[in-house]
Amino acid sequence: LIVEHSLDSGDGPPIPPVKHCTPEFYRDHQHLAYKLISEPRGLALILSNIHFSS
């Protein structure tokens, strides 16, 4: 049994359907993908929008 729960009560942005990547698409576009081989990989800024203050 899978139960989905939405925190936005349905008033959030629509989620567009996303098709699976086909082997042909991957083959033709893999050279455009960002490779995660750099050292260091860089910095990330993580923002939490769970807790709000008025």
Secondary structure as UniProt FT lines:
FT   TURN            7..10
FT   HELIX           23..29
FT   HELIX           30..32
//
